[in-house]
Amino acid sequence: MATKRVLPDKDFDRIVVRTHKLARNVTMRVKPDGLHVTVPPYSLSSKVLEVVEQYRQRLLEDWKRVGKKPIDLNFRIHTPCFRLWLEQGNFTCFSVRFTEEGVKIICPRNVDFSLPEVQRLVRNAIIRAMKKNAQEYLPPLLSALSEQYHLPFKRVKITGSKGRWGSCSGAGSINLSCYLMLLPPHLMDYVLLHELSHTKEMNHGPRFWELLDSMTGGRAHALRAELRKFDTDF
């Protein structure tokens, strides 16, 4: 007979450890809800964690491939520019509240987060909230940077694009993704300055990078490399 214990983990959220009398070795499997480990009887938690640490990098690669983790009441977004969390309520439908602390999504008491339609509903609610906050936050920031560096633009539009952080048309119209709200401020500034640079230099030639370097302390390429490491999927 198997017994189960759950250990918290910074990467996998939780490690589910099952002890089984027939187990002779430690086996590990990454699932959407965490890392599942089967161990022989009398295995200490400290020893289990030692094995996990030994294979953590490989397991993290598997973790990225298992797909999106379900959004539930433990879900949080906490960045310098955007905060969102889920709470249980007494409503029969989902409700979104904008507060001084951030965005609160109130969920029906007995909602089943494993249902695909619930996941779609919650994700769409998060994106709408992120887009609303972006519409309030990003245009004033873009205008301030535009004025500071004397790079005027014609208009700005907030989009829900995940594939592009931003774009700039030949007419000087700038599109900005609401997913910028998930970035730290210095990378958010970099994206906005990148698009403002296109109002003067439409291609990515040497003059474009010289202009962008002049506004980022010579760190344009380094900031671009840092930005490429960010994953905005949830």
C-alpha positions in Angstrom: 0.0 0.0 0.0 1.3 3.5 -0.9 1.4 6.4 1.5 1.6 10.0 0.3 3.3 13.2 1.6 3.5 16.6 -0.1 6.6 18.8 0.1 6.6 22.5 -1.1 9.0 23.4 -3.9 10.1 26.7 -5.4 10.1 25.4 -9.0 7.4 22.7 -9.1 5.1 24.2 -6.5 4.9 20.9 -4.8 6.6 17.5 -4.7 4.2 14.6 -4.2 6.1 11.8 -2.5 4.5 8.3 -2.5 6.0 5.5 -0.5 5.4 2.0 -2.0 6.4 -1.3 -0.5 7.4 -2.7 -3.8 9.6 0.2 -4.9 13.3 -0.5 -4.9 14.5 2.8 -6.4 13.4 6.5 -6.5 11.4 7.2 -9.6 10.3 10.7 -10.6 7.7 12.0 -13.1 6.8 15.6 -13.9 3.0 16.3 -14.2 1.1 19.5 -14.6 0.3 19.7 -10.9 3.8 19.1 -9.7 6.7 16.6 -9.4 5.6 13.1 -8.5 8.1 10.9 -6.8 7.8 7.2 -5.8 10.2 5.9 -3.1 10.9 2.7 -1.2 9.6 2.4 2.4 11.3 4.4 5.1 12.8 7.0 2.7 13.5 10.3 4.5 12.2 13.5 3.0 15.8 14.9 3.1 17.1 12.1 1.0 14.2 12.5 -1.5 15.1 16.2 -1.8 18.8 15.3 -2.4 17.8 13.1 -5.4 15.5 15.9 -6.7 18.4 18.4 -6.5 20.6 16.0 -8.4 18.2 15.9 -11.4 16.6 19.3 -11.0 17.8 20.8 -14.3 16.6 17.8 -16.3 13.3 17.8 -14.5 12.8 21.5 -15.1 13.2 20.9 -18.8 10.5 18.2 -18.6 8.4 20.6 -16.5 8.4 23.1 -19.4 7.2 20.4 -21.8 4.2 19.1 -19.8 2.1 22.0 -20.8 0.4 24.8 -18.9 -0.3 24.4 -15.2 -4.0 24.7 -14.4 -4.9 28.1 -13.0 -6.5 27.7 -9.6 -6.8 29.6 -6.3 -3.0 29.4 -5.8 -2.4 31.4 -9.0 -0.6 34.7 -8.6 0.9 37.4 -10.8 3.1 39.8 -8.7 5.2 42.1 -10.8 6.3 45.7 -10.1 3.6 47.0 -12.5 0.8 44.4 -12.2 -0.7 42.3 -9.4 -3.5 39.7 -9.7 -4.8 36.9 -7.6 -7.8 34.6 -7.3 -10.2 34.3 -4.3 -13.1 32.1 -3.5 -16.5 33.8 -3.1 -20.2 33.2 -2.7 -21.1 34.2 -6.3 -22.5 31.8 -8.9 -20.3 33.3 -11.6 -16.8 34.8 -11.8 -16.3 38.4 -10.9 -13.3 40.7 -11.5 -12.6 43.5 -9.0 -10.0 46.3 -9.5 -8.6 47.4 -6.1 -5.7 49.6 -4.9 -3.7 46.4 -4.2 -4.3 44.9 -7.6 -6.8 42.8 -9.6 -8.9 40.3 -7.7 -10.8 37.5 -9.6 -13.5 36.1 -7.4 -14.4 32.5 -8.2 -17.6 30.5 -7.5 -17.2 28.4 -4.3 -17.3 24.9 -6.0 -15.8 25.7 -9.3 -13.9 22.8 -11.0 -10.6 24.3 -12.2 -9.8 21.1 -14.1 -12.5 21.8 -16.7 -11.1 23.3 -20.0 -13.9 25.8 -20.2 -13.1 27.1 -16.7 -9.5 27.5 -17.7 -10.4 29.4 -20.8 -12.7 31.7 -18.9 -10.2 32.4 -16.2 -7.3 33.0 -18.7 -9.5 35.4 -20.7 -10.4 37.3 -17.5 -6.8 37.6 -16.7 -5.9 38.9 -20.1 -8.8 41.4 -20.0 -7.6 42.7 -16.7 -4.0 42.9 -17.9 -5.2 44.8 -21.0 -7.2 47.3 -18.9 -4.3 48.0 -16.6 -2.0 48.3 -19.6 -4.3 50.9 -21.2 -4.0 53.0 -18.1 -0.3 52.5 -17.5 1.6 52.2 -20.8 0.4 55.2 -22.9 1.4 57.8 -20.2 4.8 56.1 -19.9 5.3 56.1 -23.7 4.4 59.8 -23.9 6.9 60.6 -21.1 9.7 58.7 -22.9 8.6 60.3 -26.2 8.9 63.8 -24.7 12.2 63.0 -22.9 14.0 61.8 -26.0 12.2 64.0 -28.6 10.8 61.0 -30.5 7.1 61.9 -31.3 4.6 59.2 -32.3 1.2 59.5 -33.8 -1.0 57.2 -31.7 -0.7 54.1 -29.4 -2.9 51.0 -29.2 -2.8 48.3 -26.6 -3.1 44.7 -28.0 -3.4 41.2 -26.6 -0.5 39.9 -28.7 1.8 37.3 -27.2 4.0 37.0 -30.3 5.2 40.6 -30.3 6.0 43.0 -27.5 5.3 45.9 -29.8 5.4 47.4 -33.3 5.6 50.7 -35.0 4.2 51.6 -38.4 5.7 53.9 -40.9 3.1 56.5 -40.0 4.3 56.5 -36.4 1.5 54.5 -34.8 2.7 52.2 -32.0 1.2 48.9 -30.9 2.1 47.7 -27.4 1.2 44.2 -26.0 -0.6 44.1 -22.6 1.9 41.3 -21.7 4.4 44.1 -21.1 2.8 44.4 -17.7 4.5 41.2 -16.7 8.0 42.6 -17.4 10.3 44.4 -14.9 10.3 48.2 -15.4 13.8 48.4 -17.1 12.7 45.9 -19.8 9.3 47.6 -20.2 11.2 50.9 -20.9 13.5 49.1 -23.3 10.5 47.9 -25.4 8.9 51.3 -25.5 12.2 53.0 -26.4 12.7 50.3 -29.1 9.4 51.2 -30.7 10.0 54.9 -30.3 13.4 54.5 -32.1 11.4 53.1 -35.1 9.7 56.5 -35.5 13.1 57.7 -36.6 14.8 54.6 -37.9 12.4 52.0 -39.3 14.9 49.2 -39.9 17.3 47.6 -37.4 20.4 49.0 -39.0 23.5 50.5 -37.3 21.8 53.9 -36.9 18.8 52.3 -35.1 21.1 50.5 -32.6 23.2 53.7 -32.1 20.0 55.6 -31.3 18.7 52.9 -28.9 22.1 52.6 -27.2 22.1 56.4 -26.6 18.9 56.0 -24.6 19.9 52.8 -22.7 23.4 53.6 -21.6 24.9 51.4 -24.4 23.0 48.3 -23.2 20.6 47.9 -26.1 21.8 44.5 -27.2 22.2 43.2 -23.6 18.6 44.3 -22.8 17.4 42.6 -25.9 19.1 39.3 -24.8 17.6 39.6 -21.4 14.1 40.2 -22.8 14.4 37.1 -24.9 14.6 35.0 -21.8 11.3 36.1 -20.5 8.4 33.7 -20.8 5.0 35.3 -20.4 3.0 32.1 -20.7 0.5 31.1 -17.9 
